[in-house]
Amino acid sequence: MSALASLAERPKLVENLFITKEKNKEGVYRLKFCKNGDWVEVTIDDYFPCNTYAGPLFSRANGNEMWVLLIEKAYAKLHGNYWTLRGGFANEGMIDLTGCPSTNYDFEKPKVIAMI
């Protein structure tokens, strides 16, 4: 989700994930992700797991936007289920969402300064 939040700063990159560009009455959407260096297409419907009174179980939309829920559902399908999406590193998600190389920096580790 943090990779998707970062990607949301560049709407064109989010739009590139969608093969189906418009809402449709059939509720079927195709998206694409770069998995292991290859672009993979995923087909999903617009039914989302929900709590009876609290709405969607996982990600939440801003107003009546569906793009976050659609991307999360397609990404969960690509990985087998929603449970497999817990944890992980944001840079791995960025690779899957953009197809571009990414690096993870750990700011908690102290820097080693070489003394000459």
FENWOHU-V553005 format. One record per residue. RES is the residue in one small letter. PHI is phi in radians with two decimals (999 if undefined). PSI is psi in radians with two decimals (999 if undefined). BURIAL is I if it has 24 or more other C-alpha atoms within 12 Angstrom, else O. Layout:
# FENWOHU-V553005
RES|PHI|PSI|BURIAL ; RES|PHI|PSI|BURIAL
This chain:
# FENWOHU-V553005
m|999|-0.58|I ; s|-1.19|-0.63|O ; a|-1.12|-0.72|I ; l|-1.17|-0.66|I ; a|-1.10|-0.71|O ; s|-1.15|-0.74|O ; l|-1.13|-0.51|I ; a|-1.11|-0.31|O ; e|-1.22|-0.28|O ; r|-2.18|1.46|O ; p|-0.91|-0.57|O ; k|-1.12|-0.62|O ; l|-1.18|-0.65|O ; v|-1.17|-0.79|I ; e|-1.04|-0.59|I ; n|-1.13|-0.36|I ; l|-1.27|-0.42|I ; f|-1.62|2.16|I ; i|-1.48|-0.75|I ; t|-1.47|1.96|I ; k|-1.59|-0.35|O ; e|-2.10|2.66|O ; k|-1.11|2.43|O ; n|-2.28|2.67|O ; k|-1.21|-0.37|O ; e|-1.32|-0.37|O ; g|1.28|0.48|O ; v|-1.98|2.31|O ; y|-2.33|2.53|I ; r|-2.06|2.32|I ; l|-2.26|2.91|I ; k|-2.34|2.54|I ; f|-2.37|2.64|I ; c|-1.64|1.74|I ; k|-1.91|2.12|O ; n|0.96|0.64|O ; g|1.53|-0.09|O ; d|-2.05|2.44|O ; w|-1.35|2.15|O ; v|-2.03|2.31|I ; e|-1.63|2.42|O ; v|-2.23|2.31|I ; t|-1.88|2.29|I ; i|-2.38|2.95|I ; d|-1.87|3.13|I ; d|-1.81|0.55|I ; y|-1.69|2.23|O ; f|-2.10|2.52|I ; p|-1.15|2.26|O ; c|-2.36|2.72|O ; n|-1.45|2.66|O ; t|-0.98|-0.77|O ; y|-2.00|-0.14|O ; a|-1.90|-0.04|O ; g|1.52|-2.72|O ; p|-0.99|2.49|O ; l|-1.28|-0.53|O ; f|-1.94|-1.87|I ; s|-1.27|2.81|I ; r|-2.12|2.57|I ; a|-1.63|2.78|O ; n|-1.61|1.85|O ; g|1.26|-2.32|O ; n|-1.87|0.57|O ; e|-1.33|2.51|O ; m|-1.96|-0.19|I ; w|-1.06|-0.66|I ; v|-1.15|-0.81|I ; l|-1.12|-0.66|I ; l|-1.16|-0.78|I ; i|-1.12|-0.78|I ; e|-1.09|-0.74|I ; k|-1.13|-0.76|I ; a|-1.14|-0.69|I ; y|-1.16|-0.68|I ; a|-1.13|-0.70|I ; k|-1.13|-0.70|I ; l|-1.04|-0.60|I ; h|-1.72|0.03|O ; g|1.92|-0.73|O ; n|-3.03|3.04|O ; y|-1.14|-0.62|O ; w|-1.04|-0.62|O ; t|-1.23|-0.20|O ; l|-1.47|-0.16|I ; r|-1.19|2.50|O ; g|1.23|-2.74|O ; g|1.61|-3.14|O ; f|-1.95|2.45|O ; a|-1.06|-0.61|I ; n|-1.14|-0.54|I ; e|-1.19|-0.68|I ; g|-1.13|-0.69|I ; m|-1.11|-0.67|I ; i|-1.08|-0.80|I ; d|-1.14|-0.59|I ; l|-1.48|-0.46|I ; t|-2.04|-0.43|I ; g|1.39|0.07|O ; c|-1.71|2.65|O ; p|-1.07|2.63|O ; s|-2.56|2.66|O ; t|-2.22|2.55|O ; n|-1.83|2.15|O ; y|-1.85|2.32|O ; d|-1.83|1.81|O ; f|-1.42|-0.11|O ; e|-1.43|-0.46|O ; k|-1.30|2.32|O ; p|-1.22|2.53|O ; k|-1.34|2.47|O ; v|-1.69|2.13|O ; i|-1.82|2.14|O ; a|-1.36|2.29|O ; m|-1.74|2.22|O ; i|-1.84|999|O
